[in-house]
Amino acid sequence: MIEDKIQADIFLKVWNYYTELRGLLFHVPNGKKRNKIDAAILKGMGVVRGVADLLFFYQGKTYAFEVKTDVGTQSDEQIWWQGVVTKHGVTYYIVRSEEEFFSIFDKILKDAIH
């Protein structure tokens, strides 16, 4: 399954089944190929290479999820961004399936209650 499909399935399930959390999990569209003009405009607007696929803000904490296939690896920019944000308290995960994401996600929600 390609990364985009895994990510879309995750997002739609959160959107549809965790309605009270709508808007707290989202994607930053920073990874697609663009023409040079659009890329320059987006860079000037604040697009940063390597940002995780999904960000989740919950109970005053930030979680970043990088979606990969079973054989996918992080780019140099993704490794760099992971290092930058984890130094500032962001919890960063690499997930390789919808099941893995929801195992982590449900634990985040459960731990916040306690």
N, C-alpha and C positions, 0 to 999 in steps of 0.2 A: 504494500500500500504506500502510495507516495505521501510525502510529508504534508502537502496541502490538504489532502483528503483526511488524514489523521487530525490535523488542526481544525478543519471545518467541522468534523464530527464532534470533536471536543467542545468547540464554541457553541454549536447548535444545541447540544445536550445541556450545557450550563444555562444557555438562554431560555430553553424551553422548560427545564425541570427545576431550576434554582431561580425562579423569577424574582425573588427578593434581592438577588445579587446582580441583576442586570445593570450593566454599565461599569461594574467593578472588574470584570475580566474583559480584556480587549486586545486587539492586534495593532501593532504599529507597522504600517506598510513601508518597510525600508529595504526589502531585499530583491525586488524585481529589476530586471534590466530596463533601462530607460534611454531615450536619446540624450545627447549631451546637454541640450538646453534645459530639458525637464530635470535632469539630474542636478545641474547647477542651481536651478531655482529651489529644488527641494533641499539641497545641501545648505543653501543660504537661509532656508526657513527652519533648519535645525535637525534634519535627518542625520542620524548617526549610524554608521555602518556597524553591524554586529549586534544591534539591539535584539533581545530575545523575541521569539514569535508571539508570545502571549504574556501580558502583564496582568497581575491580579492584586488589587488593593483591598485589604480586609483587616478590620480591627486595628488600624494604625500601622500595619506592616505591609511591605511590598514583597511580592513573590514574582519571579520571572521563570517562564517555562520555555525552553528551547525544544522544539519538536524535531525529532530525527527518525529516520527509518532504522531498522535493525543494524544496518551497515553504515548509516550516515555518521559523519564526523563534523566537529565544529571547524569553522574557518578560523584563520588567525584573528580576524576582527571579532568574532564571537568569543573567542578565548580572552581577548583583551577586555571586551566589555564585561564579561563575567567577572574578571578580576577587579575592574573599576567599581562595579556596583556592590559586590560582596564585601568590599572594604567599608562600604557605607551602610551595611546592615540588610541589604536585599538578600533574600533567600533564593537561590538559583537552582533550578532542576533541569536536567535533560530527560525528556520522556520519549519513549519509543512506541507507545501505543495508547489508545484511548483508555484501556484498562489500567495501565500504569499511571496515567494522569489522574484518573478518578480515585485510585488508591491513595495518592498523595493529597489530592484536593479534599477528599472526605476527611482525612486525618487533620488537615489544616482547620477545617470547620469544627471538627470534634474537639480538638485541642483548644480552640478559642472559647469554647463553652466552659471549659474547666479552669 
